[in-house]
Amino acid sequence: DAEVVLVGAPSERAKCEEVAAASQAGAIIAAGHTNIGQLIALLSLCDGFIGNDSGCMHIAGAIGIPTVAIFGSTNPNRTGPMGPKTRVIYRKLECSPCLARTCRFGHYNCLTRIEAAELVDAIVAMRAPH
């Protein structure tokens, strides 16, 4: 079983607590408890990273851990991860990339059409020996 650590800004801590409470396995919540150096050290101990288009995603890709980047309204061609073990999951819809935080159509299909199993499969495939 994987141990999950949720990272992010102090403003994301409440959302991380919701995610941890909803998960069957729970999670360690580090959101808001690390400075940038500590975040880099923490990520360097991880076997992989799954997350949105964020600073954490860029750090994970840059330090070389398997990184699965979820893109919704942002453009992976402009701000995608760089590094030896990165993969982007993106649903290019007719309305994307819109670069908006709030979906003008109210459906958020660019994100809701991404399945958790697809993210897990991607990270497992990158971690497998070749």
N, CA, C and O atoms as a GROMACS GRO file, in nm:
protein
  520
    1ASP      N    1   0.084  -0.119   0.000
    1ASP     CA    2   0.000   0.000   0.000
    1ASP      C    3   0.087   0.125   0.000
    1ASP      O    4   0.194   0.129   0.062
    2ALA      N    5   0.041   0.224  -0.070
    2ALA     CA    6   0.113   0.350  -0.078
    2ALA      C    7   0.075   0.440   0.038
    2ALA      O    8  -0.039   0.442   0.084
    3GLU      N    9   0.173   0.512   0.085
    3GLU     CA   10   0.148   0.616   0.184
    3GLU      C   11   0.140   0.747   0.108
    3GLU      O   12   0.227   0.778   0.027
    4VAL      N   13   0.037   0.824   0.135
    4VAL     CA   14   0.012   0.947   0.061
    4VAL      C   15   0.044   1.067   0.148
    4VAL      O   16   0.008   1.072   0.266
    5VAL      N   17   0.113   1.163   0.088
    5VAL     CA   18   0.142   1.290   0.153
    5VAL      C   19   0.081   1.399   0.066
    5VAL      O   20   0.109   1.407  -0.053
    6LEU      N   21  -0.002   1.483   0.125
    6LEU     CA   22  -0.065   1.592   0.053
    6LEU      C   23   0.013   1.720   0.080
    6LEU      O   24   0.031   1.759   0.195
    7VAL      N   25   0.058   1.785  -0.027
    7VAL     CA   26   0.138   1.907  -0.014
    7VAL      C   27   0.061   2.023  -0.075
    7VAL      O   28  -0.031   2.005  -0.154
    8GLY      N   29   0.101   2.142  -0.036
    8GLY     CA   30   0.039   2.262  -0.092
    8GLY      C   31   0.060   2.380  -0.002
    8GLY      O   32   0.135   2.375   0.095
    9ALA      N   33  -0.007   2.487  -0.036
    9ALA     CA   34   0.003   2.613   0.038
    9ALA      C   35  -0.084   2.608   0.164
    9ALA      O   36  -0.172   2.523   0.175
   10PRO      N   37  -0.058   2.698   0.258
   10PRO     CA   38  -0.143   2.704   0.378
   10PRO      C   39  -0.292   2.719   0.344
   10PRO      O   40  -0.377   2.662   0.412
   11SER      N   41  -0.324   2.793   0.239
   11SER     CA   42  -0.463   2.813   0.199
   11SER      C   43  -0.529   2.684   0.148
   11SER      O   44  -0.652   2.678   0.137
   12GLU      N   45  -0.450   2.582   0.116
   12GLU     CA   46  -0.502   2.456   0.064
   12GLU      C   47  -0.515   2.348   0.171
   12GLU      O   48  -0.559   2.236   0.143
   13ARG      N   49  -0.478   2.381   0.293
   13ARG     CA   50  -0.479   2.282   0.401
   13ARG      C   51  -0.619   2.226   0.427
   13ARG      O   52  -0.635   2.105   0.442
   14ALA      N   53  -0.720   2.310   0.431
   14ALA     CA   54  -0.857   2.263   0.457
   14ALA      C   55  -0.902   2.166   0.348
   14ALA      O   56  -0.965   2.064   0.378
   15LYS      N   57  -0.871   2.196   0.223
   15LYS     CA   58  -0.908   2.106   0.112
   15LYS      C   59  -0.833   1.974   0.125
   15LYS      O   60  -0.889   1.868   0.099
   16CYS      N   61  -0.706   1.979   0.165
   16CYS     CA   62  -0.628   1.857   0.186
   16CYS      C   63  -0.689   1.773   0.298
   16CYS      O   64  -0.692   1.650   0.289
   17GLU      N   65  -0.736   1.838   0.402
   17GLU     CA   66  -0.801   1.765   0.512
   17GLU      C   67  -0.927   1.695   0.463
   17GLU      O   68  -0.955   1.582   0.504
   18GLU      N   69  -1.004   1.761   0.375
   18GLU     CA   70  -1.123   1.698   0.316
   18GLU      C   71  -1.085   1.576   0.233
   18GLU      O   72  -1.148   1.471   0.244
   19VAL      N   73  -0.981   1.589   0.153
   19VAL     CA   74  -0.936   1.478   0.068
   19VAL      C   75  -0.891   1.361   0.155
   19VAL      O   76  -0.928   1.247   0.129
   20ALA      N   77  -0.812   1.388   0.258
   20ALA     CA   78  -0.763   1.283   0.346
   20ALA      C   79  -0.879   1.213   0.416
   20ALA      O   80  -0.878   1.090   0.429
   21ALA      N   81  -0.977   1.288   0.460
   21ALA     CA   82  -1.093   1.230   0.530
   21ALA      C   83  -1.176   1.143   0.437
   21ALA      O   84  -1.236   1.044   0.480
   22ALA      N   85  -1.181   1.179   0.309
   22ALA     CA   86  -1.261   1.104   0.212
   22ALA      C   87  -1.190   0.979   0.161
   22ALA      O   88  -1.255   0.891   0.104
   23SER      N   89  -1.059   0.971   0.180
   23SER     CA   90  -0.985   0.857   0.128
   23SER      C   91  -0.991   0.739   0.225
   23SER      O   92  -0.997   0.758   0.346
   24GLN      N   93  -0.988   0.620   0.171
   24GLN     CA   94  -0.992   0.499   0.254
   24GLN      C   95  -0.864   0.481   0.333
   24GLN      O   96  -0.865   0.429   0.444
   25ALA      N   97  -0.752   0.524   0.276
   25ALA     CA   98  -0.622   0.503   0.339
   25ALA      C   99  -0.577   0.621   0.423
   25ALA      O  100  -0.482   0.609   0.501
   26GLY      N  101  -0.645   0.736   0.409
   26GLY     CA  102  -0.600   0.855   0.479
   26GLY      C  103  -0.476   0.912   0.413
   26GLY      O  104  -0.434   0.865   0.307
   27ALA      N  105  -0.418   1.012   0.476
   27ALA     CA  106  -0.299   1.075   0.419
   27ALA      C  107  -0.231   1.160   0.526
   27ALA      O  108  -0.294   1.205   0.622
   28ILE      N  109  -0.103   1.181   0.506
   28ILE     CA  110  -0.029   1.277   0.587
   28ILE      C  111  -0.048   1.412   0.520
   28ILE      O  112  -0.032   1.424   0.399
   29ILE      N  113  -0.081   1.513   0.597
   29ILE     CA  114  -0.105   1.645   0.540
   29ILE      C  115   0.013   1.736   0.573
   29ILE      O  116   0.035   1.773   0.689
   30ALA      N  117   0.088   1.770   0.470
   30ALA     CA  118   0.203   1.860   0.486
   30ALA      C  119   0.173   1.999   0.433
   30ALA      O  120   0.256   2.089   0.445
   31ALA      N  121   0.055   2.018   0.373
   31ALA     CA  122   0.019   2.148   0.317
   31ALA      C  123   0.029   2.256   0.424
   31ALA      O  124  -0.028   2.245   0.532
   32GLY      N  125   0.103   2.360   0.391
   32GLY     CA  126   0.118   2.472   0.482
   32GLY      C  127   0.221   2.452   0.590
   32GLY      O  128   0.240   2.540   0.674
   33HIS      N  129   0.289   2.338   0.591
   33HIS     CA  130   0.387   2.308   0.696
   33HIS      C  131   0.530   2.299   0.645
   33HIS      O  132   0.620   2.260   0.720
   34THR      N  133   0.552   2.335   0.519
   34THR     CA  134   0.688   2.327   0.466
   34THR      C  135   0.726   2.458   0.398
   34THR      O  136   0.642   2.525   0.337
   35ASN      N  137   0.852   2.492   0.410
   35ASN     CA  138   0.902   2.600   0.326
   35ASN      C  139   0.952   2.534   0.197
   35ASN      O  140   0.943   2.412   0.183
   36ILE      N  141   1.002   2.611   0.104
   36ILE     CA  142   1.041   2.556  -0.026
   36ILE      C  143   1.151   2.451  -0.013
   36ILE      O  144   1.147   2.348  -0.082
   37GLY      N  145   1.249   2.475   0.072
   37GLY     CA  146   1.358   2.378   0.092
   37GLY      C  147   1.306   2.248   0.150
   37GLY      O  148   1.346   2.139   0.107
   38GLN      N  149   1.218   2.258   0.248
   38GLN     CA  150   1.160   2.138   0.309
   38GLN      C  151   1.072   2.063   0.209
   38GLN      O  152   1.070   1.940   0.209
   39LEU      N  153   1.001   2.138   0.125
   39LEU     CA  154   0.918   2.074   0.022
   39LEU      C  155   1.004   1.995  -0.075
   39LEU      O  156   0.971   1.882  -0.110
   40ILE      N  157   1.115   2.052  -0.118
   40ILE     CA  158   1.207   1.982  -0.209
   40ILE      C  159   1.259   1.856  -0.142
   40ILE      O  160   1.265   1.750  -0.204
   41ALA      N  161   1.298   1.866  -0.015
   41ALA     CA  162   1.348   1.749   0.058
   41ALA      C  163   1.240   1.643   0.070
   41ALA      O  164   1.267   1.524   0.051
   42LEU      N  165   1.118   1.683   0.102
   42LEU     CA  166   1.007   1.589   0.115
   42LEU      C  167   0.978   1.520  -0.018
   42LEU      O  168   0.964   1.397  -0.022
   43LEU      N  169   0.970   1.596  -0.125
   43LEU     CA  170   0.943   1.536  -0.256
   43LEU      C  171   1.056   1.442  -0.298
   43LEU      O  172   1.030   1.341  -0.364
   44SER      N  173   1.178   1.472  -0.260
   44SER     CA  174   1.290   1.385  -0.298
   44SER      C  175   1.281   1.249  -0.232
   44SER      O  176   1.344   1.153  -0.278
   45LEU      N  177   1.203   1.238  -0.126
   45LEU     CA  178   1.183   1.109  -0.057
   45LEU      C  179   1.067   1.030  -0.117
   45LEU      O  180   1.048   0.913  -0.082
   46CYS      N  181   0.991   1.091  -0.205
   46CYS     CA  182   0.871   1.028  -0.260
   46CYS      C  183   0.904   0.940  -0.381
   46CYS      O  184   1.000   0.965  -0.455
   47ASP      N  185   0.823   0.837  -0.398
   47ASP     CA  186   0.837   0.748  -0.514
   47ASP      C  187   0.767   0.803  -0.637
   47ASP      O  188   0.788   0.753  -0.747
   48GLY      N  189   0.684   0.906  -0.619
   48GLY     CA  190   0.614   0.964  -0.732
   48GLY      C  191   0.528   1.080  -0.687
   48GLY      O  192   0.505   1.101  -0.568
   49PHE      N  193   0.480   1.155  -0.785
   49PHE     CA  194   0.397   1.273  -0.758
   49PHE      C  195   0.283   1.275  -0.858
   49PHE      O  196   0.305   1.257  -0.978
   50ILE      N  197   0.162   1.297  -0.808
   50ILE     CA  198   0.045   1.322  -0.893
   50ILE      C  199  -0.014   1.452  -0.845
   50ILE      O  200  -0.045   1.467  -0.727
   51GLY      N  201  -0.031   1.548  -0.936
   51GLY     CA  202  -0.088   1.675  -0.895
   51GLY      C  203  -0.118   1.766  -1.013
   51GLY      O  204  -0.090   1.734  -1.128
   52ASN      N  205  -0.174   1.880  -0.978
   52ASN     CA  206  -0.214   1.977  -1.079
   52ASN      C  207  -0.095   2.062  -1.126
   52ASN      O  208   0.017   2.049  -1.076
   53ASP      N  209  -0.124   2.147  -1.220
   53ASP     CA  210  -0.027   2.242  -1.273
   53ASP      C  211   0.008   2.339  -1.161
   53ASP      O  212  -0.068   2.433  -1.134
   54SER      N  213   0.120   2.317  -1.097
   54SER     CA  214   0.156   2.393  -0.976
   54SER      C  215   0.307   2.396  -0.959
   54SER      O  216   0.381   2.328  -1.030
   55GLY      N  217   0.350   2.476  -0.865
   55GLY     CA  218   0.492   2.479  -0.832
   55GLY      C  219   0.541   2.344  -0.784
   55GLY      O  220   0.651   2.303  -0.819
   56CYS      N  221   0.460   2.276  -0.704
   56CYS     CA  222   0.499   2.142  -0.653
   56CYS      C  223   0.521   2.046  -0.769
   56CYS      O  224   0.615   1.966  -0.767
   57MET      N  225   0.434   2.053  -0.871
   57MET     CA  226   0.448   1.966  -0.988
   57MET      C  227   0.579   1.995  -1.060
   57MET      O  228   0.648   1.903  -1.104
   58HIS      N  229   0.613   2.123  -1.073
   58HIS     CA  230   0.738   2.158  -1.141
   58HIS      C  231   0.860   2.110  -1.063
   58HIS      O  232   0.956   2.062  -1.122
   59ILE      N  233   0.856   2.121  -0.932
   59ILE     CA  234   0.967   2.073  -0.849
   59ILE      C  235   0.980   1.922  -0.863
   59ILE      O  236   1.090   1.871  -0.884
   60ALA      N  237   0.869   1.849  -0.853
   60ALA     CA  238   0.872   1.702  -0.863
   60ALA      C  239   0.934   1.659  -0.995
   60ALA      O  240   1.021   1.572  -0.998
   61GLY      N  241   0.889   1.719  -1.104
   61GLY     CA  242   0.945   1.684  -1.235
   61GLY      C  243   1.093   1.717  -1.245
   61GLY      O  244   1.171   1.640  -1.299
   62ALA      N  245   1.130   1.832  -1.192
   62ALA     CA  246   1.269   1.877  -1.202
   62ALA      C  247   1.365   1.791  -1.121
   62ALA      O  248   1.480   1.773  -1.160
   63ILE      N  249   1.319   1.737  -1.007
   63ILE     CA  250   1.409   1.654  -0.927
   63ILE      C  251   1.410   1.510  -0.975
   63ILE      O  252   1.486   1.427  -0.924
   64GLY      N  253   1.327   1.478  -1.075
   64GLY     CA  254   1.336   1.349  -1.142
   64GLY      C  255   1.251   1.237  -1.087
   64GLY      O  256   1.268   1.122  -1.128
   65ILE      N  257   1.158   1.266  -0.994
   65ILE     CA  258   1.070   1.157  -0.951
   65ILE      C  259   0.959   1.143  -1.054
   65ILE      O  260   0.922   1.241  -1.119
   66PRO      N  261   0.903   1.022  -1.071
   66PRO     CA  262   0.790   1.007  -1.164
   66PRO      C  263   0.681   1.108  -1.129
   66PRO      O  264   0.633   1.112  -1.016
   67THR      N  265   0.642   1.188  -1.228
   67THR     CA  266   0.548   1.297  -1.206
   67THR      C  267   0.435   1.290  -1.307
   67THR      O  268   0.458   1.292  -1.428
   68VAL      N  269   0.312   1.280  -1.257
   68VAL     CA  270   0.194   1.284  -1.341
   68VAL      C  271   0.126   1.418  -1.315
   68VAL      O  272   0.082   1.446  -1.204
   69ALA      N  273   0.119   1.500  -1.420
   69ALA     CA  274   0.065   1.635  -1.409
   69ALA      C  275  -0.075   1.640  -1.469
   69ALA      O  276  -0.097   1.603  -1.584
   70ILE      N  277  -0.170   1.687  -1.389
   70ILE     CA  278  -0.309   1.700  -1.432
   70ILE      C  279  -0.330   1.842  -1.482
   70ILE      O  280  -0.307   1.939  -1.410
   71PHE      N  281  -0.376   1.853  -1.606
   71PHE     CA  282  -0.405   1.984  -1.664
   71PHE      C  283  -0.552   1.992  -1.698
   71PHE      O  284  -0.607   1.902  -1.762
   72GLY      N  285  -0.615   2.100  -1.654
   72GLY     CA  286  -0.756   2.125  -1.685
   72GLY      C  287  -0.767   2.247  -1.773
   72GLY      O  288  -0.769   2.236  -1.895
   73SER      N  289  -0.773   2.363  -1.709
   73SER     CA  290  -0.791   2.488  -1.784
   73SER      C  291  -0.660   2.547  -1.836
   73SER      O  292  -0.661   2.639  -1.917
   74THR      N  293  -0.548   2.496  -1.789
   74THR     CA  294  -0.419   2.551  -1.832
   74THR      C  295  -0.362   2.470  -1.948
   74THR      O  296  -0.407   2.359  -1.977
   75ASN      N  297  -0.263   2.526  -2.014
   75ASN     CA  298  -0.208   2.469  -2.136
   75ASN      C  299  -0.077   2.394  -2.107
   75ASN      O  300   0.023   2.458  -2.074
   76PRO      N  301  -0.077   2.262  -2.120
   76PRO     CA  302   0.045   2.187  -2.091
   76PRO      C  303   0.160   2.218  -2.188
   76PRO      O  304   0.276   2.195  -2.154
   77ASN      N  305   0.129   2.270  -2.305
   77ASN     CA  306   0.235   2.308  -2.398
   77ASN      C  307   0.311   2.431  -2.350
   77ASN      O  308   0.426   2.451  -2.386
   78ARG      N  309   0.247   2.511  -2.269
   78ARG     CA  310   0.311   2.632  -2.215
   78ARG      C  311   0.372   2.609  -2.079
   78ARG      O  312   0.483   2.657  -2.051
   79THR      N  313   0.302   2.534  -1.991
   79THR     CA  314   0.347   2.524  -1.852
   79THR      C  315   0.358   2.379  -1.805
   79THR      O  316   0.350   2.352  -1.685
   80GLY      N  317   0.378   2.287  -1.897
   80GLY     CA  318   0.391   2.147  -1.860
   80GLY      C  319   0.519   2.119  -1.783
   80GLY      O  320   0.612   2.199  -1.784
   81PRO      N  321   0.523   2.005  -1.716
   81PRO     CA  322   0.642   1.970  -1.637
   81PRO      C  323   0.760   1.936  -1.727
   81PRO      O  324   0.744   1.891  -1.840
   82MET      N  325   0.878   1.959  -1.672
   82MET     CA  326   1.000   1.921  -1.742
   82MET      C  327   1.077   1.828  -1.650
   82MET      O  328   1.077   1.845  -1.528
   83GLY      N  329   1.140   1.732  -1.708
   83GLY     CA  330   1.216   1.636  -1.631
   83GLY      C  331   1.215   1.502  -1.701
   83GLY      O  332   1.140   1.482  -1.797
   84PRO      N  333   1.298   1.411  -1.655
   84PRO     CA  334   1.314   1.283  -1.724
   84PRO      C  335   1.196   1.188  -1.710
   84PRO      O  336   1.181   1.096  -1.791
   85LYS      N  337   1.112   1.206  -1.611
   85LYS     CA  338   1.002   1.112  -1.586
   85LYS      C  339   0.872   1.188  -1.562
   85LYS      O  340   0.818   1.187  -1.452
   86THR      N  341   0.822   1.253  -1.667
   86THR     CA  342   0.698   1.328  -1.652
   86THR      C  343   0.594   1.283  -1.753
   86THR      O  344   0.627   1.240  -1.864
   87ARG      N  345   0.469   1.293  -1.714
   87ARG     CA  346   0.358   1.260  -1.802
   87ARG      C  347   0.246   1.358  -1.775
   87ARG      O  348   0.219   1.390  -1.659
   88VAL      N  349   0.182   1.406  -1.879
   88VAL     CA  350   0.070   1.498  -1.867
   88VAL      C  351  -0.060   1.425  -1.896
   88VAL      O  352  -0.069   1.349  -1.993
   89ILE      N  353  -0.160   1.448  -1.813
   89ILE     CA  354  -0.295   1.398  -1.837
   89ILE      C  355  -0.380   1.522  -1.866
   89ILE      O  356  -0.393   1.610  -1.780
   90TYR      N  357  -0.437   1.528  -1.986
   90TYR     CA  358  -0.506   1.649  -2.032
   90TYR      C  359  -0.616   1.609  -2.128
   90TYR      O  360  -0.593   1.528  -2.218
   91ARG      N  361  -0.734   1.663  -2.109
   91ARG     CA  362  -0.846   1.643  -2.201
   91ARG      C  363  -0.862   1.770  -2.281
   91ARG      O  364  -0.917   1.868  -2.232
   92LYS      N  365  -0.814   1.768  -2.404
   92LYS     CA  366  -0.825   1.888  -2.489
   92LYS      C  367  -0.968   1.897  -2.540
   92LYS      O  368  -1.005   1.830  -2.636
   93LEU      N  369  -1.047   1.979  -2.475
   93LEU     CA  370  -1.186   1.999  -2.513
   93LEU      C  371  -1.197   2.121  -2.604
   93LEU      O  372  -1.102   2.198  -2.618
   94GLU      N  373  -1.313   2.137  -2.664
   94GLU     CA  374  -1.333   2.252  -2.752
   94GLU      C  375  -1.318   2.385  -2.678
   94GLU      O  376  -1.290   2.488  -2.739
   95CYS      N  377  -1.338   2.384  -2.547
   95CYS     CA  378  -1.328   2.507  -2.467
   95CYS      C  379  -1.194   2.522  -2.395
   95CYS      O  380  -1.176   2.616  -2.316
   96SER      N  381  -1.101   2.432  -2.420
   96SER     CA  382  -0.975   2.439  -2.346
   96SER      C  383  -0.857   2.459  -2.441
   96SER      O  384  -0.865   2.422  -2.558
   97PRO      N  385  -0.750   2.518  -2.393
   97PRO     CA  386  -0.737   2.572  -2.258
   97PRO      C  387  -0.802   2.709  -2.248
   97PRO      O  388  -0.783   2.795  -2.334
   98CYS      N  389  -0.879   2.730  -2.142
   98CYS     CA  390  -0.947   2.858  -2.124
   98CYS      C  391  -0.872   2.948  -2.026
   98CYS      O  392  -0.894   3.070  -2.023
   99LEU      N  393  -0.783   2.888  -1.946
   99LEU     CA  394  -0.702   2.960  -1.848
   99LEU      C  395  -0.784   3.024  -1.736
   99LEU      O  396  -0.734   3.112  -1.666
  100ALA      N  397  -0.909   2.982  -1.719
  100ALA     CA  398  -0.996   3.038  -1.615
  100ALA      C  399  -1.002   2.946  -1.493
  100ALA      O  400  -0.997   2.824  -1.506
  101ARG      N  401  -1.012   3.007  -1.375
  101ARG     CA  402  -1.027   2.928  -1.252
  101ARG      C  403  -1.168   2.875  -1.237
  101ARG      O  404  -1.189   2.770  -1.175
  102THR      N  405  -1.265   2.945  -1.293
  102THR     CA  406  -1.406   2.906  -1.284
  102THR      C  407  -1.455   2.872  -1.424
  102THR      O  408  -1.437   2.951  -1.517
  103CYS      N  409  -1.515   2.755  -1.440
  103CYS     CA  410  -1.564   2.711  -1.571
  103CYS      C  411  -1.685   2.796  -1.612
  103CYS      O  412  -1.786   2.800  -1.542
  104ARG      N  413  -1.672   2.862  -1.726
  104ARG     CA  414  -1.782   2.948  -1.772
  104ARG      C  415  -1.904   2.867  -1.813
  104ARG      O  416  -2.014   2.922  -1.826
  105PHE      N  417  -1.886   2.736  -1.834
  105PHE     CA  418  -1.997   2.649  -1.870
  105PHE      C  419  -2.050   2.572  -1.749
  105PHE      O  420  -2.155   2.509  -1.756
  106GLY      N  421  -1.975   2.578  -1.639
  106GLY     CA  422  -2.019   2.513  -1.516
  106GLY      C  423  -2.000   2.362  -1.512
  106GLY      O  424  -2.047   2.298  -1.418
  107HIS      N  425  -1.931   2.303  -1.610
  107HIS     CA  426  -1.919   2.157  -1.613
  107HIS      C  427  -1.782   2.103  -1.569
  107HIS      O  428  -1.775   1.990  -1.521
  108TYR      N  429  -1.677   2.180  -1.583
  108TYR     CA  430  -1.541   2.136  -1.546
  108TYR      C  431  -1.504   2.001  -1.610
  108TYR      O  432  -1.430   1.923  -1.550
  109ASN      N  433  -1.555   1.974  -1.729
  109ASN     CA  434  -1.529   1.846  -1.795
  109ASN      C  435  -1.380   1.822  -1.820
  109ASN      O  436  -1.336   1.707  -1.827
  110CYS      N  437  -1.304   1.929  -1.832
  110CYS     CA  438  -1.159   1.912  -1.854
  110CYS      C  439  -1.095   1.840  -1.736
  110CYS      O  440  -0.989   1.779  -1.752
  111LEU      N  441  -1.157   1.847  -1.620
  111LEU     CA  442  -1.106   1.776  -1.501
  111LEU      C  443  -1.190   1.655  -1.467
  111LEU      O  444  -1.135   1.550  -1.432
  112THR      N  445  -1.322   1.666  -1.475
  112THR     CA  446  -1.407   1.554  -1.432
  112THR      C  447  -1.397   1.432  -1.523
  112THR      O  448  -1.433   1.322  -1.483
  113ARG      N  449  -1.349   1.452  -1.644
  113ARG     CA  450  -1.331   1.338  -1.736
  113ARG      C  451  -1.199   1.264  -1.715
  113ARG      O  452  -1.168   1.170  -1.788
  114ILE      N  453  -1.122   1.307  -1.618
  114ILE     CA  454  -0.998   1.238  -1.582
  114ILE      C  455  -1.030   1.144  -1.466
  114ILE      O  456  -1.079   1.188  -1.362
  115GLU      N  457  -1.001   1.016  -1.484
  115GLU     CA  458  -1.032   0.915  -1.383
  115GLU      C  459  -0.911   0.892  -1.293
  115GLU      O  460  -0.796   0.894  -1.339
  116ALA      N  461  -0.937   0.869  -1.166
  116ALA     CA  462  -0.830   0.840  -1.070
  116ALA      C  463  -0.747   0.720  -1.114
  116ALA      O  464  -0.624   0.721  -1.100
  117ALA      N  465  -0.812   0.619  -1.168
  117ALA     CA  466  -0.740   0.498  -1.212
  117ALA      C  467  -0.639   0.530  -1.321
  117ALA      O  468  -0.532   0.469  -1.326
  118GLU      N  469  -0.671   0.625  -1.408
  118GLU     CA  470  -0.577   0.665  -1.514
  118GLU      C  471  -0.451   0.727  -1.455
  118GLU      O  472  -0.340   0.704  -1.504
  119LEU      N  473  -0.467   0.805  -1.350
  119LEU     CA  474  -0.354   0.867  -1.282
  119LEU      C  475  -0.266   0.762  -1.216
  119LEU      O  476  -0.144   0.766  -1.226
  120VAL      N  477  -0.330   0.668  -1.149
  120VAL     CA  478  -0.257   0.560  -1.083
  120VAL      C  479  -0.183   0.476  -1.186
  120VAL      O  480  -0.066   0.444  -1.169
  121ASP      N  481  -0.252   0.440  -1.294
  121ASP     CA  482  -0.188   0.361  -1.400
  121ASP      C  483  -0.064   0.433  -1.457
  121ASP      O  484   0.038   0.370  -1.483
  122ALA      N  485  -0.076   0.564  -1.475
  122ALA     CA  486   0.037   0.640  -1.530
  122ALA      C  487   0.155   0.641  -1.437
  122ALA      O  488   0.269   0.624  -1.481
  123ILE      N  489   0.132   0.661  -1.309
  123ILE     CA  490   0.244   0.665  -1.214
  123ILE      C  491   0.306   0.527  -1.199
  123ILE      O  492   0.428   0.515  -1.188
  124VAL      N  493   0.224   0.423  -1.196
  124VAL     CA  494   0.275   0.286  -1.184
  124VAL      C  495   0.359   0.251  -1.306
  124VAL      O  496   0.465   0.190  -1.293
  125ALA      N  497   0.314   0.289  -1.425
  125ALA     CA  498   0.388   0.259  -1.547
  125ALA      C  499   0.524   0.328  -1.547
  125ALA      O  500   0.622   0.271  -1.594
  126MET      N  501   0.530   0.450  -1.496
  126MET     CA  502   0.659   0.522  -1.492
  126MET      C  503   0.753   0.464  -1.388
  126MET      O  504   0.875   0.473  -1.403
  127ARG      N  505   0.699   0.405  -1.283
  127ARG     CA  506   0.782   0.351  -1.177
  127ARG      C  507   0.830   0.210  -1.208
  127ARG      O  508   0.923   0.160  -1.144
  128ALA      N  509   0.766   0.145  -1.306
  128ALA     CA  510   0.803   0.007  -1.338
  128ALA      C  511   0.942   0.002  -1.401
  128ALA      O  512   0.978   0.091  -1.478
  129PRO      N  513   1.019  -0.102  -1.369
  129PRO     CA  514   1.151  -0.115  -1.433
  129PRO      C  515   1.133  -0.143  -1.583
  129PRO      O  516   1.042  -0.214  -1.624
  130HIS      N  517   1.220  -0.086  -1.662
  130HIS     CA  518   1.210  -0.104  -1.809
  130HIS      C  519   1.317  -0.197  -1.858
  130HIS      O  520   1.325  -0.224  -1.978
   0.00000   0.00000   0.00000
